[in-house]
């Protein structure tokens, strides 16, 4: 089907918690020469970590004012309230943007978002160039879609009162079902056997012939992912998901809260504490910013299960409050008080 070249193409980047969506998008904007970009970032939680990461990249073709953060909940559940106004805001920019990148939260289903591109007020102005699903190669190689997933599954199987449908698996499968391309990340952490296992795990969920692109540290040639011209909104009904018969999907399967921390003396010790907390309390994701005493730089923390990365991302600005804040995301019923206690220990 021909695509109206006057419409602005949008690439939807979906993927589970901590798979590497923000790293991929940052790589894309650093290498998409000649295109003026805008980004919509959808967070799950009250601290805009991913938007902060992208705003700090200083790329002239994607100025800070072209990065819009949506923190009012999952974008697929708040399309009318959040997505459409964000598109309106972006399309009003001068000079006109050439391409829009949309990063969904790790818990979002891409299909309801893509369906919004069928609305007449949207369809006339923008089109879905492609849906990119980012998957965690290391977790998949270990037989999971998330760290500590085996423990979550064992808990479900052991308790007859728990619905055995796994929301983590369902979200993962629905993201894969809508994808036009899969980016398998963290290949630098895998040997050949692990890489093959990860690819096989993804392939088992693919209902269509979808290519898997292997990536280390988010590096993918933009020509592979951008400019697909697929007008996905016209084909979305052929992408079958678990939630096709539902008007909405519930995020009550997941809990999210913010833990505020005072300055820490040792970043390594904090990372170990975060890893221990995630393992003990079955946390899916922890991310945020930390104040390290006597350091001029802000510490960024990204944790997937018990795997923790931390690095100084920028200097604290004059007059900025040096407050440590971590977003904690887990399945419904995680022990907030225990997690707060362990992180503050």
LODRENKOL-492888 format. One line per 4 residues: number of its first residue (from 0); for each residue y, x negated, z negated of N, C-alpha, C. Coordinates in steps of 0.001 Angstrom, whole numbers, plus 500000, padded with zeros to 6 digits. Each point is the difference from the previous one (the first is absolute). Example, Ala and Ser with C-alpha at 12.3 -4.5 7.8 and 13.67 -1.06 7.14 Angstrom:
BEGIN
0) 494310:486810:492200:501190:500890:500000:501200:499100:500000 ~ 501050:500350:500720:501190:499180:499940:501090:500770:499270
This chain:
BEGIN
0) 498801:499147:500000:501199:500853:500000:501246:499114:500000 ~ 500973:500339:500815:501213:499187:500058:500823:500199:498743 ~ 500707:498961:499609:500808:500036:498787:501471:499967:500375 ~ 500784:500853:499394:501434:500028:500215:500610:498715:499454
4) 500511:499173:500902:500501:498695:499591:501283:500104:499193 ~ 500640:501188:499975:501200:500165:499217:499690:500166:498514 ~ 498771:500353:499680:499621:500163:498596:499778:498629:499365 ~ 500373:499877:498741:499813:498733:499286:498554:499919:499522
8) 499284:498939:500341:498611:499868:499560:499903:499607:498531 ~ 499007:500567:499315:499753:499703:498596:498571:499501:499833 ~ 499839:498957:499233:498670:499510:499646:499748:500340:498546 ~ 498912:500724:499740:499611:500358:498639:499007:498957:499497
12) 500338:499345:498898:499123:499004:499386:499430:500599:498725 ~ 498709:500269:500018:499336:500596:498858:498978:499015:499455 ~ 499441:500293:498854:499003:499106:499417:499955:500142:498503 ~ 498867:499607:499446:499779:500200:498578:500879:499076:499174
16) 500049:500251:498704:500804:499225:499062:499694:498508:500097 ~ 501025:499203:500216:499841:498557:499977:499328:499400:501211 ~ 499824:500773:501073:499307:499474:501173:500836:498986:500768 ~ 501329:500082:499868:500858:499034:500688:500966:500631:500988
20) 500365:501274:499802:500890:500683:500938:501380:499351:500047 ~ 500570:499740:498824:501355:499432:499961:500034:498611:500609 ~ 498969:499201:499733:499921:498658:500593:499938:500087:501514 ~ 499223:500939:500518:499900:500184:501450:501344:500409:500589
24) 500675:500959:499363:501280:500477:500528:501041:498880:499969 ~ 499995:499218:498937:500961:498889:499947:499738:499017:501141 ~ 498733:499727:500276:499660:499120:501119:500465:500592:501326 ~ 499836:501307:500156:500420:500646:501246:501507:499883:500206
28) 500783:500297:498961:501451:499988:500182:500524:498581:500196 ~ 499265:499017:499504:500417:498614:500206:499699:499519:501418 ~ 499096:500711:500690:499565:499529:501320:500280:500973:501130 ~ 500589:501145:499698:500348:500964:501041:501375:499665:500565
32) 500083:498965:500773:501274:499539:500548:500570:501043:500969 ~ 501299:500215:499898:500673:500841:500979:499969:501478:499717 ~ 499311:500446:498940:499954:501417:499671:500785:500261:498714 ~ 500820:501030:500033:500709:500401:498785:499115:500998:499259
36) 499676:499673:498775:498975:500732:499264:500578:500794:498845 ~ 499255:501026:499610:500236:500711:498747:498653:500197:499332 ~ 500022:500073:498671:498754:500104:499241:500136:501121:498975 ~ 498961:500828:499906:499876:500981:498927:498856:499537:499112
40) 500290:499784:498711:499001:499538:499048:499744:501101:498985 ~ 498735:500413:499882:499626:501045:499056:499234:499378:498841 ~ 500559:500076:498801:499370:499415:498821:499258:501062:499201 ~ 498966:499585:499281:499341:500862:499020:500323:499398:498647
44) 500988:500565:499312:500472:499408:498753:501512:499911:500019 ~ 500567:499642:498864:501446:500078:499824:500751:498708:500317 ~ 499297:498912:500233:500646:498722:500291:499759:499655:501461 ~ 501091:499848:500768:499867:499747:501431:499687:498552:500319
48) 498789:499579:499759:499624:498603:500200:499976:499644:501478 ~ 499320:500820:500808:499835:499665:501413:501335:499994:500735 ~ 500856:500966:499688:501317:500019:500619:500811:498776:499636 ~ 499900:499569:498752:500700:498781:499560:499529:498785:500799
52) 498696:499904:500206:499444:498868:500742:500571:499965:501412 ~ 500058:501147:500658:500478:500051:501377:501506:499802:500088 ~ 500729:500550:499030:501455:499848:500032:500417:498545:499803 ~ 499156:499227:499344:500340:498611:499719:499698:499033:501120
56) 499527:500520:501153:499556:499060:501039:501150:499470:500846 ~ 501163:500678:500004:501174:499469:500678:499887:499915:501504 ~ 499286:500925:500633:499846:499991:501451:501143:500781:500628 ~ 500731:499378:500912:501196:500616:500572:499665:501283:500756
60) 498843:500045:500678:499646:501175:500797:499555:501176:499147 ~ 499801:499755:498687:499623:501075:499087:500843:499875:498737 ~ 501284:500376:500079:500895:499843:498845:499568:500889:498845 ~ 500466:499652:498820:499583:500706:498786:500274:501493:500063
64) 501114:500384:500641:500318:501430:500053:499030:500780:500896 ~ 499196:499303:500796:499017:500661:500852:498645:500138:499314 ~ 499926:499651:498730:498756:500145:499226:500197:501124:498996 ~ 499238:501055:500167:500127:501192:499159:498759:500133:499139
68) 500213:500127:498687:498891:500163:499061:499883:501461:499582 ~ 498775:500502:500053:499706:501360:499549:499109:499892:498777 ~ 500528:500390:498851:499253:499832:498747:499757:501326:499290 ~ 500127:501116:500733:499832:501316:499380:498573:500513:500087
72) 499065:499111:500264:498619:500421:500147:499481:499639:501367 ~ 498726:500288:500203:499330:499629:501235:500663:500663:501204 ~ 500293:499213:501017:500746:500498:501157:499261:501127:500709 ~ 498654:499975:499943:499264:501047:500709:500106:501338:499288
76) 500447:499999:498744:500180:501247:499249:501458:500437:499948 ~ 500917:499148:500422:501429:500299:499897:500685:499807:501347 ~ 499275:500313:501086:500514:499748:501345:501343:500679:500229 ~ 500073:501277:499701:501231:500742:500277:501161:499504:499153
80) 499720:499683:498725:501057:499617:499074:500472:498570:500197 ~ 499095:499109:500397:500326:498568:500021:499975:499374:501392 ~ 498927:500255:500731:499818:499310:501277:501052:500402:501033 ~ 500183:501303:500188:500943:500455:501026:501428:499523:499715
84) 500515:500119:498758:501332:499443:499737:500083:498488:500244 ~ 498911:499280:499703:499999:498553:500247:500102:499708:501492 ~ 499268:500761:500811:500085:499835:501455:501416:500312:500485 ~ 500576:501083:499479:501373:500351:500379:500957:498860:499690
88) 499836:499408:498832:500877:498909:499574:499856:498786:500915 ~ 498767:499683:500344:499751:498836:500862:500554:500219:501404 ~ 499780:501187:500553:500431:500261:501370:501515:500102:500128 ~ 500684:500149:498872:501470:500038:500030:500611:498603:499990
92) 499181:498984:499810:500510:498629:499923:500550:499541:501363 ~ 501022:499191:499921:500538:499315:501179:500092:498514:499705 ~ 499466:499147:500887:499336:500338:501260:498644:500682:499777 ~ 499539:500673:501020:498770:500793:499933:498800:499089:499747
96) 499074:500464:499134:498799:499212:499735:499038:500127:501168 ~ 499212:498947:500218:499017:499982:501088:498610:500414:499533 ~ 499721:499795:498704:498650:500278:499510:500072:500253:498493 ~ 499168:500931:499525:499947:500322:498580:498612:499665:499474
100) 499954:499281:498889:498751:499709:499310:499938:500857:498741 ~ 498892:500686:499790:499833:500859:498827:498835:499476:499177 ~ 500286:499542:498787:498942:499556:499092:499706:501113:499003 ~ 498807:500587:500095:499629:501045:499057:499563:499372:498689
104) 499959:500816:498944:499440:499502:498742:498501:499810:500167 ~ 499406:499244:499092:498568:499735:500086:499145:501229:499820 ~ 500568:501074:499464:499240:501219:499751:500298:501080:501025 ~ 500815:499706:500998:500414:501013:500967:498948:500210:501078
108) 499940:501224:500494:499192:500327:501161:500925:499998:501221 ~ 499673:499238:501032:500911:499916:501145:500053:501260:500854 ~ 498940:500807:499997:499958:501138:500926:501126:501002:499783 ~ 500276:500461:498753:501111:500945:499831:501339:499429:500443
112) 500188:498701:499821:501235:499365:500445:500102:500047:501520 ~ 498925:499626:500687:500021:500011:501466:500196:501422:500519 ~ 499415:500984:499329:500171:501392:500424:501458:500431:499959 ~ 500793:499382:499112:501420:500341:499921:500743:499607:501269
116) 499455:499055:500737:500621:499601:501267:499825:501072:501070 ~ 499214:501045:499725:499860:501123:500930:501121:501021:499825 ~ 500721:499923:498874:501077:500952:499768:501065:499830:501098 ~ 500500:501082:500563:500953:499891:501113:501204:499108:499716
120) 500559:500104:498791:501193:499203:499673:499695:498510:499928 ~ 498737:499661:499742:499585:498604:499919:499485:499516:501351 ~ 499155:500807:500620:499320:499614:501237:500968:499647:501127 ~ 501140:500648:500007:500967:499746:501065:500657:498634:499877
124) 499880:499384:498823:500773:498772:499762:499146:498768:499716 ~ 498806:500185:499420:499152:498858:499657:498551:500298:500381 ~ 499206:498957:500142:498587:500149:500327:499201:498940:499250 ~ 498729:500285:499724:499155:499034:499287:499389:499047:501014
128) 500486:498774:499988:499513:498955:500905:498547:499652:499699 ~ 499626:500033:498712:498635:499697:499588:499883:500061:498496 ~ 498779:500185:499518:499703:499975:498567:499160:498768:499717 ~ 500509:499127:499140:499320:498753:499639:499467:500140:498580
132) 498692:499851:499823:499393:500034:498670:499707:498579:499552 ~ 500560:499626:498862:499792:498666:499430:498908:500093:498942 ~ 498970:499157:500116:498878:500050:499064:499815:498633:499345 ~ 499534:500023:498765:499824:498801:499179:498655:499346:500342
136) 500037:498937:500785:498769:499345:500431:499163:499474:498857 ~ 500649:499470:498971:499260:499418:498887:499249:501078:499226 ~ 500667:501111:499711:499329:501089:499287:498855:500567:500832 ~ 500244:500188:501301:498965:500558:500873:498788:499084:500091
140) 500244:498698:500022:498890:499049:500060:499127:500094:498761 ~ 500608:500430:498895:499265:500146:498746:499438:501407:499837 ~ 500099:500817:501072:499403:501324:499976:500865:501081:499415 ~ 501325:499750:499897:500912:500975:499396:501223:500171:500892
144) 500755:501056:499757:501304:500134:500641:501104:499606:499041 ~ 499643:499798:498710:500957:499569:498980:499263:499173:498966 ~ 500725:499120:499329:499401:499205:498949:499524:500915:498863 ~ 498864:499661:499384:499422:500775:498904:499534:501390:500435
148) 499805:500186:501292:499579:501304:500477:498588:500344:499548 ~ 499140:498998:499856:498637:500251:499521:500019:500633:498610 ~ 500885:499517:499156:500083:500551:498647:500474:501443:500028 ~ 500933:500306:500895:500466:501371:500123:498873:500917:500461
152) 499230:499539:500961:498909:500810:500517:498908:500196:498940 ~ 499699:498945:499256:498981:500111:498955:500414:501012:498939 ~ 501284:499999:499668:500498:500951:499011:499842:501431:500499 ~ 500294:500233:501268:499863:501336:500564:498543:500459:499983
156) 499085:499104:500401:498595:500368:500086:499403:500255:498612 ~ 500533:499334:498984:499437:500122:498654:500468:501253:499269 ~ 501073:500607:500482:500577:501150:499299:499882:501232:500888 ~ 499123:500940:499619:499760:501191:500809:501208:500920:500064
160) 500939:499817:499087:501173:500880:499995:501051:499561:501010 ~ 499802:498798:500583:500966:499468:500963:499563:500377:501405 ~ 500937:500465:500811:499723:500283:501402:499597:498702:500678 ~ 498835:499990:500651:499521:498758:500594:500694:499630:501300
164) 500843:500899:500541:500805:499607:501144:500976:498914:499551 ~ 500037:498921:500725:500791:498844:499578:501360:500021:500689 ~ 501100:500231:499293:501302:500051:500660:500397:498684:500646 ~ 499589:498875:499427:500328:498698:500593:499347:499886:501364
168) 498722:500289:500092:499289:499940:501276:500581:500994:500997 ~ 500342:501191:499526:500523:501013:500910:501338:499583:500591 ~ 500883:499461:499176:501285:499523:500515:499779:498902:501025 ~ 499131:499055:499675:499687:498910:500925:499468:500545:501324
172) 499042:500903:499928:499371:500538:501210:500996:500805:500832 ~ 500892:500742:499346:500994:500776:500743:501016:499096:500686 ~ 500346:498887:499361:500908:499047:500637:499355:499381:501238 ~ 498732:499619:499870:499271:499413:501118:499850:501004:501138
176) 499765:501267:499653:499755:501033:501009:501199:500220:500911 ~ 501207:499696:499513:501213:500228:500788:500482:498758:500740 ~ 499333:498883:499810:500520:498721:500488:499778:499800:501497 ~ 500976:499354:500630:499859:499526:501376:499651:498521:500029
180) 500235:499321:498894:499675:498584:499866:499769:499714:498518 ~ 499013:499152:499708:499721:499578:498627:500424:498549:499849 ~ 500775:499691:498973:500315:498605:499673:499220:499646:498741 ~ 499056:499102:500149:499165:499552:498888:500627:498737:499420
184) 500522:500091:498782:500775:498917:499411:499142:499067:499145 ~ 500642:498919:499541:499403:499030:499070:498787:499288:500592 ~ 500015:499838:501327:498885:499311:500660:499902:498544:499564 ~ 501134:499431:499525:499988:498608:499546:499196:499828:498720
188) 499684:501107:499326:499218:499943:498767:498526:500290:500239 ~ 499606:500152:501274:498629:500386:500343:499302:498936:500827 ~ 498700:499839:499761:499198:499193:500913:499510:500912:501121 ~ 499220:499461:500948:499568:500789:501147:499159:501203:499591
192) 499140:499798:498995:499148:501098:499548:500839:501106:499370 ~ 500992:499610:499199:500870:500985:499370:500824:500761:501017 ~ 500480:499288:501020:500791:500651:501037:499150:501014:500771 ~ 498765:499624:500297:499103:500922:500704:499702:501230:499154
196) 499793:499783:498701:499720:501123:499099:501190:500952:499926 ~ 501207:499439:499937:501203:500835:499931:500160:500816:501274 ~ 499795:499374:501143:500115:500723:501274:498972:501117:500096 ~ 498785:499718:499550:498944:501014:500054:500342:501187:499114
200) 500605:499733:498835:500363:501080:499087:501056:500899:500636 ~ 500974:499396:500667:501032:500795:500670:499385:500773:501162 ~ 499196:499323:500808:499421:500624:501190:499172:501220:499645 ~ 499362:499962:498831:499162:501126:499580:500808:501271:499781
204) 501323:499848:499775:500863:501158:499753:500780:500422:501242 ~ 499910:499248:501075:500822:500290:501173:499350:501065:500876 ~ 500676:501125:500195:499438:501048:500839:500239:499773:501491 ~ 500914:499065:500314:500364:499744:501395:499964:498501:500255
208) 500155:499638:501253:500026:498582:500360:501379:499440:499666 ~ 500110:499446:498811:501267:499437:499523:499813:498505:499769 ~ 500913:499198:500517:499903:498553:499874:500356:499543:498582 ~ 499303:498959:499548:500275:499377:498711:500641:498642:500255
212) 501209:499816:499487:500733:498750:500146:499935:499244:498676 ~ 499560:498764:500041:499866:499191:498785:501303:499261:499737 ~ 500430:500005:498734:501285:499398:499652:499899:499197:498715 ~ 500708:498889:499959:500177:499220:498777:501478:500031:499643
216) 500311:500426:498786:501368:500024:499484:500943:500834:500867 ~ 499456:501080:500576:500819:500943:500744:500402:499575:501388 ~ 499500:498883:500479:500421:499487:501301:499221:500682:501128 ~ 500703:500818:500768:499443:500633:501199:501086:499994:501061
220) 499657:499640:501219:500959:500020:501107:500533:501422:500158 ~ 501310:500213:499904:500538:501359:500133:499589:500689:501293 ~ 499755:499230:501055:499606:500591:501280:498684:500749:499899 ~ 499197:499656:498993:498709:500671:499812:500178:501375:499362
224) 501006:500137:499131:500151:501213:499194:501159:500897:500421 ~ 500996:499434:500665:501227:500726:500321:500078:500246:501508 ~ 500457:501197:500369:500105:500327:501415:498732:500606:500563 ~ 499205:500656:499140:498754:500611:500458:500262:501248:500844
228) 501103:500701:499708:500395:501154:500805:499004:501142:500003 ~ 499376:500269:498863:498882:500943:499963:500394:501455:499745 ~ 501228:500246:499568:500417:501365:499651:498914:500670:499164 ~ 499696:499384:498864:498869:500424:499169:500119:501455:499566
232) 501226:500493:499868:500182:501387:499553:499333:500999:500951 ~ 499816:499604:501256:499360:500896:500967:498475:499967:499908 ~ 499472:499044:499232:498543:499847:499912:499487:500157:498573 ~ 500879:500332:499074:499645:499933:498587:498898:500980:499617
236) 499884:501128:500681:498969:500979:499635:498596:499486:500294 ~ 499889:498964:500819:498684:499418:500295:499571:498975:498962 ~ 500826:499775:498993:499696:499019:498955:499608:500752:498739 ~ 498699:500132:499790:499465:500844:498939:499996:499258:498662
240) 500474:500690:498944:500066:499392:498672:499407:500953:498965 ~ 499871:499494:498781:499448:500799:498906:500884:501186:499642 ~ 501291:499890:500296:500959:500982:499501:500517:500925:501091 ~ 499273:500113:501111:500481:500822:501102:500115:501477:499638
244) 499200:500463:499045:500015:501410:499637:500937:500300:498843 ~ 500758:498995:499571:500896:500171:498873:501442:499994:500477 ~ 500812:500867:499402:501421:499982:500327:500663:498766:499413 ~ 499553:499613:498819:500535:498820:499318:498838:499257:499380
248) 500188:498719:499711:499002:499298:499206:500639:499615:498682 ~ 499186:499963:498974:500514:499782:498658:499996:498522:499640 ~ 501070:499563:499348:500039:498638:499471:499699:499992:498513 ~ 499469:501137:499490:499600:500023:498608:498799:499102:499748
252) 499360:499518:501080:498890:499071:499848:500489:498626:499535 ~ 501318:499786:500041:500554:498696:499671:501127:500138:498976 ~ 500124:499003:499149:501104:499931:499051:500849:498775:500326 ~ 501305:500125:499776:500918:498887:500232:501061:500009:498912
256) 500294:498833:499427:501056:499912:498999:500582:498585:500001 ~ 501147:499853:499355:500710:498718:499963:499924:499419:498598 ~ 499696:498706:499917:499992:499281:498729:501161:499002:500018 ~ 500874:500108:499022:501118:499056:499899:499621:498877:499047
260) 500268:498760:500420:499612:498837:499214:501209:499109:499742 ~ 500059:499396:498813:501051:499007:499738:499691:498716:500763 ~ 500905:499049:499912:499797:498721:500679:498709:499331:499515 ~ 499303:499356:500927:498779:499275:499653:500282:498504:500095
264) 499221:499218:499281:500184:498545:500023:499115:499309:501028 ~ 498874:500621:500333:499001:499342:500841:499497:500996:501043 ~ 500342:499759:501273:499590:500912:501074:498481:500020:500154 ~ 499367:498847:499849:498549:499935:500127:499295:500805:498931
268) 500526:499948:498791:499398:500767:498909:500155:501498:500244 ~ 501153:500407:500530:500204:501409:500332:499018:500443:501076 ~ 499815:499172:501020:499067:500342:501073:498589:500195:499451 ~ 499592:499144:499086:498674:500126:499387:499899:501286:499194
272) 501104:500356:499336:500029:501230:499206:499904:501232:500898 ~ 500691:499945:501138:499942:501106:500958:498584:500147:500548 ~ 499370:498872:500349:498638:500042:500530:499033:500591:498977 ~ 500133:499583:498750:499119:500502:498947:500223:501494:499766
276) 501259:500420:500062:500323:501418:499812:499399:500839:501119 ~ 500181:499536:501234:499484:500749:501150:498492:500144:499931 ~ 499327:498938:499596:498538:500048:499937:499527:500890:498860 ~ 500661:499907:498859:499551:500762:498834:500279:501486:500145
280) 501112:500340:500660:500425:501402:500049:499863:500616:501392 ~ 499314:499314:500914:499714:500548:501333:501279:500378:500748 ~ 500988:499105:499963:501260:500224:500699:499826:499608:501471 ~ 500540:500811:500913:499918:499696:501419:501068:499006:500440
284) 501217:500174:499468:501130:499242:500546:501053:499807:498925 ~ 500569:498791:499927:501156:499708:499159:500974:499189:500846 ~ 501258:500407:500014:500989:499256:500782:501363:500161:499342 ~ 500847:498993:500196:501333:500100:499424:500679:498650:499890
288) 501030:499942:499148:500814:498808:499837:500084:499640:498524 ~ 500033:498694:499706:499945:499506:498621:501096:498961:499785 ~ 500559:500014:498802:500955:498980:499571:499241:498897:499273 ~ 500067:498788:500526:499397:498847:499337:501113:499239:499284
292) 499858:499838:498724:501047:499380:499181:500378:498618:500527 ~ 501298:499739:500015:500554:498702:500399:499773:499671:501473 ~ 499678:501025:500816:499844:499797:501436:501076:500802:500734 ~ 500673:499396:500977:501047:500730:500714:499447:500978:501029
296) 498706:499906:500313:499392:500807:501047:499226:501186:499420 ~ 499962:501082:500764:499222:501190:499636:498549:499816:500448 ~ 499072:500368:499127:498578:499887:500316:499494:501326:500558 ~ 499410:499944:501191:499369:501187:500579:498502:499945:499727
300) 499427:501128:499608:498578:500096:499671:499347:501036:500904 ~ 498872:499641:500602:499215:500915:500825:498544:499846:499580 ~ 499413:501070:499465:498615:499937:499537:499199:501141:500606 ~ 498824:499662:500523:499038:500985:500492:498762:499842:499135
304) 499744:500991:499134:498916:499825:499043:500288:498769:499155 ~ 499024:499117:499888:500174:498812:499171:500514:498795:500795 ~ 500308:500181:501291:500584:498917:500798:501516:500063:499875 ~ 500612:498922:499529:501433:500000:499709:500690:498877:500759
308) 501046:500350:500745:500870:499013:500628:501385:500110:499365 ~ 500636:498858:499778:501359:500036:499463:500781:498823:500547 ~ 501283:500243:500267:500854:498936:500537:501458:500381:499746 ~ 500860:498990:499970:501432:500243:499832:500576:500373:501364
312) 500581:501216:500089:500436:500479:501319:501488:499795:500264 ~ 500834:500031:498954:501434:499771:500210:500662:499740:498659 ~ 501235:499515:500067:500765:499766:498771:500503:501330:499434 ~ 500058:500085:498675:500646:501153:499380:501481:499973:500377
316) 500530:501146:500365:501392:500065:500431:500929:500050:498792 ~ 501232:499507:500149:500960:500049:498895:500202:501441:499532 ~ 499880:500222:498700:500177:501330:499444:498778:500894:500084 ~ 498945:499544:500685:498788:500811:500118:499220:499967:498683
320) 499494:501156:499586:499199:500077:498784:498634:499366:500239 ~ 499677:499012:499207:498716:499301:500157:498907:500769:499244 ~ 499570:501071:500596:499026:500882:499377:498665:499917:500730 ~ 498928:499778:499249:498669:499999:500586:499453:501414:500098
324) 499551:500396:501195:499451:501349:500196:498774:499898:500912 ~ 498910:500603:499574:498767:500006:500780:499557:501442:500254 ~ 499679:500307:501254:499404:501283:500346:498487:499863:499862 ~ 499390:500927:499276:498549:500018:499813:499448:501242:500697
328) 498993:499823:500860:499395:501107:500733:498492:499964:499787 ~ 499447:501145:499652:498558:500078:499806:499513:501415:500213 ~ 498703:500180:499891:499470:501340:500122:500370:500826:498773 ~ 499973:501307:500154:500381:500916:498937:499247:499687:498702
332) 500756:499977:498904:499380:499786:498703:500029:498574:499507 ~ 500618:499070:500755:500096:498639:499478:500791:500028:498700 ~ 499678:499072:499120:500523:500006:498640:501367:499311:499960 ~ 501058:500805:500077:501346:499440:500062:500344:499166:498777
336) 499700:500514:498809:500369:499286:498778:499247:498670:499889 ~ 498729:499984:500382:499233:498749:499956:500553:498988:500997 ~ 500358:500486:501194:500536:499106:501026:501345:499427:499560 ~ 500862:500844:499455:501306:499529:499518:499804:498961:498895
340) 499058:500261:499123:499744:499076:498883:499492:498657:500516 ~ 499080:500028:500954:499432:498743:500510:501025:499203:500802 ~ 500832:500678:500777:501001:499290:500787:501089:499387:499127 ~ 500273:500625:498864:501068:499524:499112:499506:498999:498964
344) 498697:499766:499968:499418:499146:498951:500569:498597:500038
